[in-house]
Amino acid sequence: MGISRTGSRAALTVALFVACVCVATQAGAQSGSVTGMVTTKAAGARPFRVTIDQRVCGTELPDEAIVAGAAGQLANAVVTLVGVKADAAAPNGMILNEKCRFAPRVQIVRPHAAITTSSTDPILHTTNAQIDGGKVLFNVAVPLPGIKIKKAVAAAGLVRLSCNTHPWMRGWMVVTDEATAITGADGRFTLSGVPPGSYELRVWHESLKGASQRITVVAGQPVSVHFDVK
Amino acid sequence: MIATFVFMAALAAQPQPTTIPEMWDAWCARCHAQDGSGKVIEPTIVVEPMDFTDCRVASPEPDADWELAINAGGPAVGLSAEMPGFGDSITAEQTRGFVAHMRGFCRETGWPHGNTNFPRPIFTEKAFPENEVVILPAVSHRSTLNDVNLVAVYERRFGKRSMWEVALPMASHATSGTARRQGIGDVEVAIKHVLLARADSPAILSAGFEVALPTGSAVRNLGRGTTMFEPYLAAGTVIGSTYLQAQAKVELPADRAKASRAFVYNLYAGRDLSGSPDTWTFGVELNGENNELAFTPQLRKGLTRTGALGAAVGVRIPIIGGREQGTRLVSYLLWEYLEPVRARR
């Protein structure tokens, strides 16, 4: 007669479980990761004087065009794995006008993402978004703290944010569906879940330039990369 | 919605603007100056905004264009993207409040309001005074007649409510069996003056006086051979979204043996297809002279995003009489030469 009904169902469940675990570990075992650091010998500029809306912005603001640590660790650099689609959706773009700066200074958004701009400053800001080469995508007034205004970004590219009432304000949105990472204050970045293969790794920074590198990703082994930009 | 934001802002322990003048001073004055002149000590933008205190410049603007710029930003009216859109942050009532505040920067009375500045029909005289150059080509072709006409018109405002104008017609006729005749026609000089102009439920009435000088050869059928005196009234209004414009004119010859009196009347109805300054406008005219009547459907288009360049094309179809001339293709190309054609740099 063979195995009983409950017995055959239990066996099927176990078999499925084992199969799933095998597939999962195979997938994990089949991808690699890229970690690394971006450094520079360039020094950041001194804080600059603020003469507009000092009541909110203060009299001086740090110049964030180059944010580098004592050992040259460069923040806000974007590393892109060319031709590899990002495995997770990036959160929708959030632009915050805070104490007369854009926060975050650099962020990654997907094409067609929803962008929300808001403010904590009780003064008029404008969020002026221009894509590669200066074409204005939108320029929206943000006159009051607490307002949240939604816009969208369609195509991939580099979007520069500026403010028409506070000309020093600068922000960047890298609009892409490729695998990307931004360096933190420690200059470090990590890209995980990368299928094995040979790739071009590009680095972008708002003020500095660095050459692309070719890397080979091997399953289960992290590849370490160092970019020096100037 | 705006009340919530104001409340939240109050929690931030900073005094937030609550009235339109306070909002102007807190938000707009940064680029437009408190007095609306656009002259600020430390500009944060590259372009110099329109001077709202200059009545010559500000008064011909319709409220709808200012509302569009405030809500959607400069590019919506062909101007600089440095002007952001406020439509996500303010109500429609507040937008109208800002426009009313801006009208107050021009401190002189007597300037006709831009809400009465309606799109120019091909034949009906506009009641609103303009600074513009217009050329009006017209072509007719029948088996026995071929006609090309071109009128070049220069219009210039003076004072608050007046305009003078010079028109130079040129024509080229050919009828079968005779040689082609071409040359200038009767040059016209005219003045126009606004009698009444009302901004709300817009309406305008103007009076004008044209003198046509016998510069065109009557022998060659290019002119009437005598001076013509042509007083007229021109009016305009909006009903719903339809423009209505009308003109009634009397043509009085100096020498009644050379030309006869005429009564000329024109009626126009038209609608914009969108709210932008470069919109398409569809219109129809009835053009009458004594007991002849023609019908002219026409399309007008702003050629630049500010609307300072425009073109219209239509077909003048005789309904009663006027058969010798036949159906004509009529048009104009118009340039408001004091207006910005593109965003000011």
Boltz contact constraints between the chains, C-beta under 6 A:
constraints:
  - contact:
      token1: [A, 122]
      token2: [B, 9]
      max_distance: 6.0
  - contact:
      token1: [A, 122]
      token2: [B, 12]
      max_distance: 6.0
  - contact:
      token1: [A, 122]
      token2: [B, 14]
      max_distance: 6.0
  - contact:
      token1: [A, 124]
      token2: [B, 27]
      max_distance: 6.0
  - contact:
      token1: [A, 126]
      token2: [B, 84]
      max_distance: 6.0
  - contact:
      token1: [A, 136]
      token2: [B, 81]
      max_distance: 6.0
  - contact:
      token1: [A, 139]
      token2: [B, 73]
      max_distance: 6.0
  - contact:
      token1: [A, 139]
      token2: [B, 81]
      max_distance: 6.0
  - contact:
      token1: [A, 139]
      token2: [B, 84]
      max_distance: 6.0
  - contact:
      token1: [A, 140]
      token2: [B, 84]
      max_distance: 6.0
  - contact:
      token1: [A, 140]
      token2: [B, 85]
      max_distance: 6.0
  - contact:
      token1: [A, 141]
      token2: [B, 84]
      max_distance: 6.0
  - contact:
      token1: [A, 141]
      token2: [B, 86]
      max_distance: 6.0
  - contact:
      token1: [A, 141]
      token2: [B, 89]
      max_distance: 6.0
  - contact:
      token1: [A, 143]
      token2: [B, 27]
      max_distance: 6.0
  - contact:
      token1: [A, 143]
      token2: [B, 89]
      max_distance: 6.0
  - contact:
      token1: [A, 144]
      token2: [B, 5]
      max_distance: 6.0
  - contact:
      token1: [A, 144]
      token2: [B, 9]
      max_distance: 6.0
  - contact:
      token1: [A, 145]
      token2: [B, 9]
      max_distance: 6.0
  - contact:
      token1: [A, 145]
      token2: [B, 12]
      max_distance: 6.0
  - contact:
      token1: [A, 146]
      token2: [B, 5]
      max_distance: 6.0
  - contact:
      token1: [A, 146]
      token2: [B, 8]
      max_distance: 6.0
  - contact:
      token1: [A, 147]
      token2: [B, 5]
      max_distance: 6.0
  - contact:
      token1: [A, 147]
      token2: [B, 89]
      max_distance: 6.0
  - contact:
      token1: [A, 149]
      token2: [B, 88]
      max_distance: 6.0
  - contact:
      token1: [A, 164]
      token2: [B, 45]
      max_distance: 6.0
  - contact:
      token1: [A, 164]
      token2: [B, 82]
      max_distance: 6.0
  - contact:
      token1: [A, 165]
      token2: [B, 30]
      max_distance: 6.0
  - contact:
      token1: [A, 165]
      token2: [B, 44]
      max_distance: 6.0
  - contact:
      token1: [A, 167]
      token2: [B, 44]
      max_distance: 6.0
